[in-house]
Amino acid sequence: MTALAHERPETMSEAQAESLNETDLDEFLWQVWKTMDPPEGYRAEIIEGALEVSPTGRLSHAQIVNRLRDALVHFLAEGEYAAYQDTNVIFRRKGWIPDAFIAPKDLEPYADPEGLGVDAAAVRLVFEVVSPGKRNQDRDRDRKRREYARAGIPVYVLIDDYDGQGAVTLLTTPRPDKADWEDIHRVPYGTDVTIPEGPAKGFVIGEAITGPKRS
């Protein structure tokens, strides 16, 4: 996904932007984001003080995401948790749309008061599938990595076609104060990764989801 990022909305002047402190800017971006209606095939997120609008992924991205969600639905079928897509995750005036995440089947207790999405406190595991292009890679590998850690989401899984011949990175034990993770485990495509904790404990990410190593 090629992101179109704006450090400030187009309707805000340079002088207005400079006069806002961080709290005011968060609130301003939040109010703008709530009114946005991206065209079909696009998504809008607030990531580290910027509005980012990006198109949905290409075919290979969609195939991985769909295989992942199908496998999660089967794995979680008998429990109290479910896999979600195309849903806003809300944290302190930020809004993200992960490629997939796991949260309780009953989301009502965790719903945003304005009905915009689900509170990040309900999310037990989040997945991102990296798309081509430096901005997309930086977003999932760095900016979202920090944001998910700040929110204290217990597990982050990054499926990355563009890391060598393809790699899966498993990040656990978030440190919100450092915006990073204590435990980081990266393996190349072709090596199984097993989720070590939470409602998806024992779920395996392997070639059935990622496909084979890229040539």
ABEGO torsion letter per residue (X at the ends): XBBBBBABBAABBAAAAAABBAAAAAAAAAAAAAABBBBBGBBBBBBGGBBBBBBBBBAAAAAAAAAAAAAAAAAAAABABBBBBGBBBBBGGBBBBBABBBBBABAAAABBAAGAEBBAAABABBBBBBBBEAAAAAAAAAAAAAAAAAAGBABBBBBBAABEAEBBBBBBGBBAAAGBBABBBBBBBGBBBBBABEAABGBBBBAAAAEBBBX
